[in-house]
Every structure is written in structure tokens, then in C-alpha cells.
Amino acid sequence: MLSFLRSLRRDDRGVSSMEYAVLAGIIVIAVVAAGTVLKDTTTGIPGLFTKLLDTVNTAATTGK
């Protein structure tokens, strides 16, 4: 039994799967954060582009 526990301590095969699990978690958090920013049409990125286009259109029509 003691030799089995020692072999488990030296075994690093599960480390790679743990690294992939942490990386997958980070990717999920990034996707959720990006979705939150993109979802809001008034203050998110779509709202920013809408405001930018409105400003450009106003400047083009009024000459200011």
C-alpha cells in the first residue's frame, strides 16, 4: 500500500488534464464577459458603434 501511495505522488499524468480544465474555465469566463459586454445595446460595444455612426452621419449632413 505504501509503494502505491509513493507511485501516486510521482505520477504527473493528471496534471495535463487539470491544466486543460483550468484553461477551459478561463475561456468560459472570457466568453461570458464578452457576451455581457456585447449584449447591452445601449452601453455595450453595439451602442458605442451606433453612437459613432450617428455622430458621423450628423457631421456629414450638417458639415460640422
DSSP file (Angstrom, degrees, kcal/mol; ACC not computed):
  #  RESIDUE AA STRUCTURE BP1 BP2  ACC     N-H-->O    O-->H-N    N-H-->O    O-->H-N    TCO  KAPPA ALPHA  PHI   PSI    X-CA   Y-CA   Z-CA
    1    1 A M     >        0   0    0      0, 0.0     4,-2.0     0, 0.0     5,-0.2   0.000 360.0 360.0 360.0 -41.0    0.0    0.0    0.0
    2    2 A L  H  >  +     0   0    0      1,-0.2     4,-2.0     2,-0.2     5,-0.1   0.882 360.0  51.3 -64.4 -38.6    2.8    2.4    0.8
    3    3 A S  H  > S+     0   0    0      1,-0.2     4,-2.1     2,-0.2    -1,-0.2   0.855 107.7  53.8 -68.1 -32.8    4.5    1.8   -2.5
    4    4 A F  H  > S+     0   0    0      2,-0.2     4,-1.9     1,-0.2    -2,-0.2   0.912 108.7  48.5 -65.2 -42.7    1.2    2.5   -4.3
    5    5 A L  H  X S+     0   0    0     -4,-2.0     4,-1.7     1,-0.2    -2,-0.2   0.882 110.6  51.3 -65.7 -37.7    0.9    5.9   -2.5
    6    6 A R  H  X S+     0   0    0     -4,-2.0     4,-1.4     1,-0.2    -1,-0.2   0.894 108.5  51.3 -65.4 -38.7    4.5    6.7   -3.4
    7    7 A S  H  X S+     0   0    0     -4,-2.1     4,-1.0     1,-0.2    -1,-0.2   0.862 108.0  52.8 -67.7 -33.7    3.8    5.9   -7.1
    8    8 A L  H  < S+     0   0    0     -4,-1.9    -1,-0.2     1,-0.2    -2,-0.2   0.869 105.5  54.8 -65.7 -36.3    0.8    8.2   -7.0
    9    9 A R  H  < S+     0   0    0     -4,-1.7    -1,-0.2     1,-0.2    -2,-0.2   0.846 112.8  41.9 -66.3 -33.7    2.9   11.0   -5.6
   10   10 A R  H  < S+     0   0    0     -4,-1.4     2,-0.4    -5,-0.1    -1,-0.2   0.621  91.7 101.9 -87.7 -13.8    5.3   10.7   -8.5
   11   11 A D     <  +     0   0    0     -4,-1.0     3,-0.2    -3,-0.2    -4,-0.0  -0.588  39.7 171.5 -76.8 122.3    2.6   10.3  -11.1
   12   12 A D    >>  +     0   0    0     -2,-0.4     3,-0.7     1,-0.1     4,-0.5   0.096  44.3 108.4-117.7  22.5    2.0   13.5  -13.1
   13   13 A R  H 3> S+     0   0    0      1,-0.2     4,-0.6     2,-0.2     3,-0.5   0.822  77.6  54.7 -69.2 -30.1   -0.3   12.3  -15.8
   14   14 A G  H 3> S+     0   0    0      1,-0.2     4,-1.8     2,-0.2    -1,-0.2   0.609  88.7  79.3 -78.7 -11.3   -3.3   14.0  -14.3
   15   15 A V  H <> S+     0   0    0     -3,-0.7     4,-2.3     1,-0.2    -1,-0.2   0.899  89.7  52.8 -64.8 -40.6   -1.6   17.4  -14.3
   16   16 A S  H  X S+     0   0    0     -4,-0.5     4,-2.3    -3,-0.5    -1,-0.2   0.916 108.7  49.0 -62.7 -43.4   -2.2   18.0  -18.0
   17   17 A S  H  X S+     0   0    0     -4,-0.6     4,-2.0     1,-0.2    -1,-0.2   0.869 110.4  51.8 -66.0 -34.1   -5.9   17.3  -17.7
   18   18 A M  H  X S+     0   0    0     -4,-1.8     4,-2.3     2,-0.2    -1,-0.2   0.898 108.4  51.0 -67.7 -39.8   -6.0   19.7  -14.7
   19   19 A E  H  X S+     0   0    0     -4,-2.3     4,-2.4     1,-0.2    -2,-0.2   0.906 110.4  49.4 -62.9 -41.3   -4.3   22.4  -16.8
   20   20 A Y  H  X S+     0   0    0     -4,-2.3     4,-2.5     2,-0.2    -1,-0.2   0.876 109.4  52.4 -65.4 -36.6   -6.8   21.9  -19.6
   21   21 A A  H  X S+     0   0    0     -4,-2.0     4,-2.0     2,-0.2    -2,-0.2   0.911 111.0  46.3 -65.6 -42.1   -9.7   22.2  -17.1
   22   22 A V  H  X S+     0   0    0     -4,-2.3     4,-2.1     2,-0.2    -2,-0.2   0.918 113.1  49.8 -65.7 -42.8   -8.3   25.5  -15.8
   23   23 A L  H  X S+     0   0    0     -4,-2.4     4,-2.2     1,-0.2    -2,-0.2   0.901 109.7  51.0 -62.6 -41.6   -7.8   26.8  -19.3
   24   24 A A  H  X S+     0   0    0     -4,-2.5     4,-2.3     1,-0.2    -1,-0.2   0.887 109.0  52.1 -63.3 -38.5  -11.3   25.8  -20.3
   25   25 A G  H  X S+     0   0    0     -4,-2.0     4,-2.2     2,-0.2    -2,-0.2   0.900 108.8  49.6 -63.9 -41.0  -12.6   27.7  -17.2
   26   26 A I  H  X S+     0   0    0     -4,-2.1     4,-2.2     2,-0.2    -2,-0.2   0.901 110.8  50.1 -64.6 -40.8  -10.7   30.8  -18.2
   27   27 A I  H  X S+     0   0    0     -4,-2.2     4,-2.4     2,-0.2    -2,-0.2   0.904 109.5  50.9 -64.8 -41.1  -12.1   30.6  -21.7
   28   28 A V  H  X S+     0   0    0     -4,-2.3     4,-2.4     1,-0.2    -2,-0.2   0.916 110.3  49.4 -62.0 -43.3  -15.7   30.2  -20.4
   29   29 A I  H  X S+     0   0    0     -4,-2.2     4,-2.4     1,-0.2    -1,-0.2   0.908 111.5  49.3 -62.9 -41.7  -15.2   33.2  -18.2
   30   30 A A  H  X S+     0   0    0     -4,-2.2     4,-2.5     2,-0.2    -2,-0.2   0.895 111.3  48.9 -64.9 -40.1  -13.9   35.3  -21.1
   31   31 A V  H  X S+     0   0    0     -4,-2.4     4,-2.5     2,-0.2    -2,-0.2   0.910 112.2  48.2 -67.2 -41.5  -16.8   34.2  -23.4
   32   32 A V  H  X S+     0   0    0     -4,-2.4     4,-2.1     2,-0.2    -2,-0.2   0.914 112.4  49.0 -64.8 -42.2  -19.3   35.1  -20.7
   33   33 A A  H  X S+     0   0    0     -4,-2.4     4,-2.0     2,-0.2    -2,-0.2   0.917 112.4  47.7 -63.9 -42.7  -17.7   38.5  -20.1
   34   34 A A  H  X S+     0   0    0     -4,-2.5     4,-2.6     1,-0.2    -2,-0.2   0.896 111.1  51.7 -65.2 -39.3  -17.6   39.3  -23.8
   35   35 A G  H  X S+     0   0    0     -4,-2.5     4,-1.7     1,-0.2    -1,-0.2   0.871 108.3  51.7 -64.2 -36.7  -21.3   38.2  -24.1
   36   36 A T  H  X S+     0   0    0     -4,-2.1     4,-1.0     2,-0.2    -1,-0.2   0.910 112.7  44.8 -66.2 -42.1  -22.2   40.5  -21.3
   37   37 A V  H  < S+     0   0    0     -4,-2.0     8,-0.7     1,-0.2    -2,-0.2   0.908 117.5  44.0 -67.9 -41.4  -20.5   43.5  -22.9
   38   38 A L  H  < S+     0   0    0     -4,-2.6    -1,-0.2     6,-0.2    -2,-0.2   0.726 104.3  65.4 -77.3 -21.5  -21.9   42.7  -26.3
   39   39 A K  H  < S+     0   0    0     -4,-1.7     2,-0.6    -5,-0.2    -1,-0.2   0.893  81.7  79.5 -71.3 -40.4  -25.4   42.0  -25.1
   40   40 A D     X  -     0   0    0     -4,-1.0     4,-1.3     1,-0.2     7,-0.6  -0.575  61.1-168.6 -75.6 113.6  -26.3   45.5  -23.8
   41   41 A T  T  4 S+     0   0    0     -2,-0.6    -1,-0.2     1,-0.2     9,-0.1   0.599  80.5  47.9 -82.6 -10.1  -27.2   47.5  -26.9
   42   42 A T  T  4 S+     0   0    0      5,-0.1    -1,-0.2     4,-0.1    -2,-0.1   0.831 129.4  13.6 -98.2 -36.8  -27.2   50.9  -25.2
   43   43 A T  T  4 S+     0   0    0      4,-0.1    -2,-0.2    -6,-0.1    -3,-0.0   0.508 110.9  83.5-116.5  -7.4  -23.9   50.9  -23.3
   44   44 A G  S  X S-     0   0    0     -4,-1.3     4,-1.8    -6,-0.1    -6,-0.2   0.024 102.2 -74.4 -83.0-165.1  -22.0   48.0  -24.8
   45   45 A I  H  > S+     0   0    0     -8,-0.7     4,-2.3     1,-0.2     5,-0.2   0.887 130.7  54.3 -63.0 -41.6  -20.0   47.8  -27.9
   46   46 A P  H  > S+     0   0    0      0, 0.0     4,-2.3     0, 0.0    -1,-0.2   0.908 108.6  50.3 -60.4 -38.2  -23.0   47.9  -30.2
   47   47 A G  H  > S+     0   0    0     -7,-0.6     4,-2.4     2,-0.2    -2,-0.2   0.869 107.9  53.6 -64.7 -36.0  -24.2   51.1  -28.5
   48   48 A L  H  X S+     0   0    0     -4,-1.8     4,-2.3     2,-0.2    -1,-0.2   0.930 110.8  44.9 -63.4 -46.0  -20.7   52.5  -29.0
   49   49 A F  H  X S+     0   0    0     -4,-2.3     4,-2.7     2,-0.2     5,-0.2   0.879 112.0  52.8 -67.3 -36.9  -20.7   51.9  -32.7
   50   50 A T  H  X S+     0   0    0     -4,-2.3     4,-2.4    -5,-0.2    -2,-0.2   0.925 110.9  46.8 -62.5 -44.0  -24.3   53.2  -33.0
   51   51 A K  H  X S+     0   0    0     -4,-2.4     4,-2.2     2,-0.2    -2,-0.2   0.902 112.2  51.0 -64.2 -40.9  -23.3   56.4  -31.3
   52   52 A L  H  X S+     0   0    0     -4,-2.3     4,-2.3     2,-0.2    -2,-0.2   0.922 111.4  46.9 -62.5 -45.4  -20.2   56.7  -33.5
   53   53 A L  H  X S+     0   0    0     -4,-2.7     4,-2.8     1,-0.2     5,-0.2   0.884 110.9  52.3 -65.9 -38.6  -22.2   56.2  -36.7
   54   54 A D  H  X S+     0   0    0     -4,-2.4     4,-2.6    -5,-0.2    -1,-0.2   0.913 110.4  48.7 -62.0 -41.8  -24.8   58.7  -35.5
   55   55 A T  H  X S+     0   0    0     -4,-2.2     4,-2.4     2,-0.2    -2,-0.2   0.909 112.6  47.4 -64.5 -42.4  -22.1   61.3  -34.9
   56   56 A V  H  X S+     0   0    0     -4,-2.3     4,-2.3     2,-0.2    -2,-0.2   0.919 113.1  48.6 -65.3 -43.4  -20.5   60.7  -38.3
   57   57 A N  H  X S+     0   0    0     -4,-2.8     4,-2.1     2,-0.2     5,-0.2   0.907 112.1  49.0 -64.3 -41.3  -23.9   60.9  -40.0
   58   58 A T  H  X S+     0   0    0     -4,-2.6     4,-2.4     1,-0.2     6,-0.4   0.922 112.3  48.0 -63.4 -43.6  -24.7   64.2  -38.2
   59   59 A A  H  X S+     0   0    0     -4,-2.4     4,-1.6     1,-0.2     5,-0.3   0.869 111.8  50.6 -64.5 -36.3  -21.3   65.6  -39.1
   60   60 A A  H  < S+     0   0    0     -4,-2.3    -1,-0.2     2,-0.2    -2,-0.2   0.864 115.6  40.9 -71.4 -35.2  -21.8   64.6  -42.7
   61   61 A T  H  < S+     0   0    0     -4,-2.1    -2,-0.2    -5,-0.2    -1,-0.2   0.838 124.4  35.0 -83.3 -32.4  -25.2   66.2  -43.1
   62   62 A T  H  < S-     0   0    0     -4,-2.4    -2,-0.2    -5,-0.2    -3,-0.2   0.650 100.5-126.4 -96.0 -15.9  -24.6   69.4  -41.1
   63   63 A G     <        0   0    0     -4,-1.6    -3,-0.2    -5,-0.3    -4,-0.1   0.641 360.0 360.0  80.8  14.4  -21.0   69.9  -42.2
   64   64 A K              0   0    0     -6,-0.4    -5,-0.2    -5,-0.3    -4,-0.1   0.409 360.0 360.0-105.5 360.0  -19.7   70.1  -38.6
